[in-house]
Amino acid sequence: MQERKYSDLMHRIESEELSTNIDAESYTQLLAVYLFQDKLADAKFLWKRIPQALKKDSNELQRLNVVMSTLIVNNPTDFFKQVDYPWSINIKLIMDDLIERVRQDVLTLVGQAYISIFEQELIQLTRLPQQDLKRVCVAMEWKYENDGQKAVIIPKNSEPMTKLNASSEDLLLKLTDFVSFLEN
């Protein structure tokens, strides 16, 4: 679904870019959409295409580049620091959706990778206020334990994301074909 959200806007701006020169506002919107849709390679190439004069004149474009850099190196802590910016009205909704998507990605990763995590660490990772974090944990059916000193969050064991639909015989046949290919 994330790929489809804002796709009309993206296609319109891409078409405009091909036919005419576009302004900094359009580049800003397109870069924000690429970041939201997790098209980091497209965002990087767009950054290279943007004229230097527009980059220098637009603080918002420069800030989006910094945000893009944090996403490329997969650093959510820096991402939440850099994305905290007074975005213009034309990309505010896109950036809010991007923040929510990255926050959800972090929570999903924590749910899959951690048996337990201190509340304070999760607050730093997600930049959520304590009350909002508690609400999110309840919604995700995570246990919230407080021993008086430090609160601990225990993520609910989630189902593996992919299930094998192939039978054992099919998998064995594929493995045999692959080994045969490597030997020849």
C-alpha positions as CSV (number, residue, x, y, z in Angstrom):
1,M,0.0,0.0,0.0
2,Q,2.9,2.4,0.7
3,E,4.0,2.1,-2.8
4,R,0.6,3.3,-4.1
5,K,0.1,6.2,-1.7
6,Y,1.2,9.4,-3.4
7,S,1.9,7.6,-6.6
8,D,-0.4,9.9,-8.7
9,L,1.6,12.9,-7.3
10,M,4.8,11.2,-8.1
11,H,3.8,10.3,-11.7
12,R,2.6,13.9,-12.3
13,I,5.8,15.5,-11.1
14,E,8.0,13.0,-13.0
15,S,6.0,13.8,-16.2
16,E,6.4,17.5,-15.6
17,E,10.2,17.0,-15.0
18,L,10.5,15.3,-18.3
19,S,8.6,17.9,-20.3
20,T,9.6,21.2,-18.6
21,N,11.8,22.6,-15.9
22,I,10.2,22.2,-12.5
23,D,10.6,24.4,-9.4
24,A,12.1,23.6,-6.0
25,E,8.7,22.9,-4.5
26,S,8.1,20.1,-7.0
27,Y,11.5,18.6,-6.4
28,T,10.8,18.8,-2.7
29,Q,7.5,17.0,-3.1
30,L,9.0,14.3,-5.4
31,L,12.0,13.7,-3.0
32,A,9.6,13.4,-0.1
33,V,7.4,10.9,-1.9
34,Y,10.5,8.8,-2.9
35,L,11.5,8.7,0.7
36,F,8.1,7.8,1.9
37,Q,7.8,5.0,-0.7
38,D,11.3,3.8,0.4
39,K,12.7,4.3,-3.1
40,L,16.1,5.5,-1.8
41,A,17.9,4.8,-5.1
42,D,15.4,7.0,-6.9
43,A,15.7,9.7,-4.3
44,K,19.5,9.6,-4.6
45,F,19.4,10.0,-8.4
46,L,16.8,12.8,-8.1
47,W,19.2,14.6,-5.7
48,K,21.9,14.4,-8.3
49,R,19.5,15.8,-11.0
50,I,18.4,18.8,-9.0
51,P,20.1,21.9,-10.2
52,Q,22.7,23.3,-7.8
53,A,21.1,26.7,-7.6
54,L,17.8,25.1,-6.4
55,K,19.7,23.0,-3.8
56,K,21.5,26.1,-2.4
57,D,18.3,28.2,-2.2
58,S,16.1,25.6,-0.6
59,N,16.7,24.8,3.1
60,E,14.0,22.2,2.8
61,L,15.7,20.4,0.0
62,Q,18.9,20.4,2.0
63,R,17.2,19.0,5.0
64,L,15.5,16.3,2.9
65,N,18.9,15.3,1.7
66,V,20.1,14.9,5.3
67,V,16.9,12.8,6.1
68,M,17.6,10.7,3.1
69,S,21.2,10.1,4.3
70,T,19.9,8.8,7.7
71,L,17.5,6.4,5.9
72,I,20.3,5.2,3.6
73,V,22.5,4.2,6.5
74,N,19.4,2.9,8.4
75,N,19.8,5.0,11.5
76,P,16.4,5.6,13.0
77,T,17.7,7.6,15.9
78,D,19.3,10.2,13.6
79,F,16.3,10.0,11.3
80,F,13.9,11.2,14.0
81,K,16.3,14.0,15.0
82,Q,16.6,15.2,11.4
83,V,13.0,14.9,10.5
84,D,12.0,17.1,13.3
85,Y,11.7,20.2,11.2
86,P,9.0,22.8,10.3
87,W,8.1,21.3,6.9
88,S,6.2,23.4,4.4
89,I,2.5,22.7,4.0
90,N,3.1,21.0,0.6
91,I,5.1,18.1,2.1
92,K,3.9,18.2,5.8
93,L,1.5,15.3,5.3
94,I,4.1,13.2,3.3
95,M,6.6,13.8,6.0
96,D,4.1,12.8,8.8
97,D,3.4,9.6,6.9
98,L,7.1,9.0,6.5
99,I,7.7,9.4,10.2
100,E,4.8,7.0,10.9
101,R,6.2,4.4,8.4
102,V,9.7,4.5,9.9
103,R,8.3,4.3,13.4
104,Q,6.2,1.3,12.4
105,D,9.3,-0.3,10.7
106,V,11.3,0.2,13.9
107,L,8.6,-1.3,16.1
108,T,8.3,-4.3,13.7
109,L,12.0,-4.9,13.8
110,V,12.0,-4.6,17.6
111,G,9.1,-7.1,17.8
112,Q,11.1,-9.6,15.7
113,A,14.5,-9.1,17.1
114,Y,14.0,-8.5,20.9
115,I,12.8,-10.7,23.6
116,S,12.6,-7.6,25.9
117,I,13.7,-4.0,25.7
118,F,13.8,-1.2,28.3
119,E,11.1,1.4,27.8
120,Q,13.7,4.2,27.7
121,E,15.6,2.5,24.9
122,L,12.4,2.1,22.9
123,I,11.5,5.8,23.5
124,Q,14.9,6.8,22.1
125,L,14.4,4.6,19.1
126,T,10.9,5.7,18.2
127,R,10.9,9.2,19.6
128,L,7.4,8.6,21.0
129,P,6.3,10.1,24.3
130,Q,5.9,7.6,27.2
131,Q,2.1,7.7,27.1
132,D,2.0,7.2,23.4
133,L,4.5,4.3,23.6
134,K,2.3,2.6,26.2
135,R,-0.7,3.0,24.0
136,V,1.2,1.6,21.0
137,C,2.4,-1.4,23.1
138,V,-1.1,-2.2,24.2
139,A,-2.3,-2.0,20.6
140,M,0.4,-4.4,19.6
141,E,-0.4,-6.7,22.5
142,W,3.1,-6.3,24.0
143,K,3.6,-6.8,27.7
144,Y,4.5,-3.8,29.7
145,E,6.3,-4.6,33.0
146,N,7.4,-2.0,35.6
147,D,9.6,-3.2,38.5
148,G,9.8,0.2,40.1
149,Q,13.1,1.3,38.6
150,K,13.0,0.6,34.9
151,A,10.0,-0.4,32.8
152,V,10.5,-3.4,30.5
153,I,8.6,-4.0,27.3
154,I,8.2,-7.6,26.1
155,P,7.1,-7.8,22.5
156,K,4.6,-10.5,21.5
157,N,6.1,-13.3,19.5
158,S,5.0,-12.7,16.0
159,E,4.5,-15.2,13.3
160,P,7.2,-15.5,10.7
161,M,6.6,-13.2,7.9
162,T,7.0,-15.8,5.1
163,K,5.6,-19.2,5.1
164,L,6.8,-21.9,2.7
165,N,4.1,-23.1,0.4
166,A,6.2,-25.6,-1.5
167,S,6.2,-29.3,-0.5
168,S,9.4,-31.0,0.8
169,E,9.7,-32.8,-2.5
170,D,9.6,-29.6,-4.5
171,L,12.3,-28.0,-2.3
172,L,14.4,-31.2,-2.6
173,L,14.0,-31.1,-6.4
174,K,15.1,-27.4,-6.5
175,L,18.1,-28.2,-4.3
176,T,19.1,-31.1,-6.5
177,D,18.9,-29.0,-9.6
178,F,20.9,-26.3,-8.0
179,V,23.7,-28.7,-6.9
180,S,23.6,-30.3,-10.3
181,F,24.0,-26.8,-11.9
182,L,27.0,-26.0,-9.6
183,E,28.7,-29.3,-10.4
184,N,28.5,-28.8,-14.2
